[in-house]
Amino acid sequence: MSSAPTRRIERGRGHSYLLDGLPVDGVTTIIGDGIPKPALIDWAARTTAEFAVDHWDELAAETSSKRLRTLERARWNTTKAAAARGTTIHRFAQQLAAGDEIQAPEEILGHIDAYLKFTEDWRPVEQLVEVPIFNRTLRYAGTLDLVADLADGNRWLLDLKTAGSGIWPETAIQLSAYRHAEFWLDNDGNEQPMPAVDCCAAIWLRADGYDLHPVDASEQAFRIFQYARQVAMFAKSPREQWIDEAATPPAREVA
């Protein structure tokens, strides 16, 4: 085994991964690059337009070039905020359950209550929380939300989702990749074997409650993830890997 660093690297509001000293893509990046999402085209246009309308006066005060950059980043900032929301809700819910006082943003108070209702109903005994996972064979990484033993007697791999649109099929592909990780890193950076789980599910947290949706994170789903990984690798490959220089016509023979 290599002694080169394997870790998750925090980068402001984002993060990246090193595996044996070399960068590897995360699961959600692979799925995003490798599985077509035509609905996102409409979402991106709508999100950018909504941001422009909601921040009209602020944008008007900026230079044209800065206004353009702000609008270009709007949809990505929205996506990053949504991705971090589940982690934030879980942290606040844990603090409340421990009897601590919290000062949570008003817009997620209902979601925190929903997660607390989930814990009341399913009584999770947490085994892993927000740990980076890696697959050295296929060279990918990720960060799972939760592995917990629930009241039904099963060990579950769980992902927290807060999108208003509900749970999408890509979640099954995402959890299959986490399920087939080879190891996770503890707080000291030591590799620990990925525990076997009985079931996989997404917890859909909303202001008005929650739903626990089991997903099919089977071998079939993992094969689809591997196909997506191949497509993602192709999408990132340089043009010259596939396209040669323009061909030169053969010289004509002089009669």
MOZITA-V554150 format. One record per pair of residues at least 4 apart in sequence whose C-alpha atoms are under 7 Angstrom apart, sorted by the first residue. I is the first residue (numbers start at 1). GAP is how many residues later the second one is. Records with the same first field share a line. If there is no record, write none. Layout:
I: GAP ; GAP
//
This chain:
2: 18
3: 17
4: 16 ; 17
5: 13 ; 14 ; 15 ; 16
6: 12 ; 13 ; 14 ; 15
7: 10 ; 11 ; 12
8: 7 ; 8 ; 9 ; 10 ; 124
9: 6 ; 7 ; 8
10: 4 ; 5 ; 6
11: 4
17: 6 ; 7 ; 8 ; 124
18: 4 ; 5 ; 6
19: 4 ; 5
24: 115 ; 116 ; 117
25: 4 ; 5 ; 115 ; 116
26: 4 ; 114 ; 115 ; 116
27: 4 ; 113 ; 114 ; 115 ; 147 ; 150
28: 4 ; 146
29: 4
30: 4 ; 198 ; 199 ; 202
31: 4 ; 197
33: 199
34: 194 ; 195 ; 197 ; 198
35: 193
39: 4
40: 4
41: 4
42: 4
43: 4
44: 4 ; 31
45: 4
46: 4
47: 4 ; 28
48: 4 ; 23 ; 26 ; 27
49: 4
50: 4
51: 4 ; 23
52: 4
55: 4
56: 4
57: 4
58: 4
59: 8
62: 4 ; 5
63: 4
64: 4
65: 4
66: 4
67: 4
68: 4
69: 4
70: 4
73: 4
74: 4
75: 4
76: 4
77: 4
78: 4
79: 4
80: 4
81: 4
84: 4
85: 4
86: 4 ; 74 ; 75 ; 76
87: 4
88: 4
89: 4 ; 22 ; 23
90: 4
91: 4
92: 4 ; 10 ; 20
93: 4 ; 19 ; 22 ; 23
94: 4
95: 4 ; 5
96: 4 ; 5 ; 6
104: 5
105: 4
108: 4
109: 4
110: 4 ; 96 ; 97 ; 98
111: 4 ; 94 ; 95 ; 96
112: 4
113: 4
114: 4 ; 91 ; 92 ; 93 ; 95 ; 96
115: 4 ; 90
116: 4
117: 4
118: 4 ; 92
119: 4 ; 5
122: 28 ; 29
123: 27 ; 28
124: 24 ; 25 ; 26 ; 27
125: 23 ; 24 ; 25
126: 21 ; 22 ; 23
127: 20 ; 21
128: 18 ; 19 ; 20
129: 16 ; 17 ; 18
130: 13 ; 14 ; 15 ; 16
131: 12 ; 13 ; 53 ; 54
132: 10 ; 11 ; 12 ; 52 ; 53
133: 8 ; 9 ; 10 ; 45 ; 48 ; 50 ; 51 ; 52
134: 6 ; 7 ; 8 ; 47 ; 48 ; 49 ; 50
135: 4 ; 5 ; 6 ; 46 ; 47 ; 48
136: 4 ; 46
144: 34
145: 13 ; 14 ; 15
146: 11 ; 12 ; 13
147: 9 ; 10 ; 11
148: 7 ; 8 ; 9
149: 4 ; 5 ; 6 ; 7
150: 4 ; 5
154: 44
155: 42 ; 43 ; 44
156: 41 ; 42 ; 43 ; 44
157: 40 ; 42 ; 43 ; 44
158: 42 ; 43 ; 44 ; 45
159: 42 ; 43 ; 44
160: 42 ; 43 ; 44
161: 41 ; 42 ; 43 ; 44
162: 42 ; 43 ; 44
166: 38
167: 4 ; 37
170: 4
171: 4
172: 4 ; 43 ; 44 ; 45 ; 49
173: 4 ; 44 ; 48 ; 49 ; 51 ; 52
174: 4
175: 4 ; 25 ; 42
176: 4 ; 41 ; 42 ; 45 ; 46
177: 4 ; 45 ; 48
181: 13
182: 11 ; 12
183: 8 ; 9 ; 10 ; 11
184: 7 ; 8 ; 9 ; 10
185: 4 ; 5 ; 6 ; 7
186: 4 ; 5 ; 6
200: 14 ; 15 ; 17
201: 11 ; 12 ; 13 ; 14
202: 10 ; 11 ; 12
203: 7 ; 8 ; 9 ; 10
204: 6 ; 7 ; 8
205: 4 ; 5 ; 6
206: 4
216: 5
217: 4 ; 5
218: 4
219: 4
220: 4
221: 4
222: 4
223: 4
224: 4
225: 4
226: 4
227: 4
228: 4
229: 4
230: 4
231: 4
232: 4
233: 4
237: 4
239: 4
240: 4
//
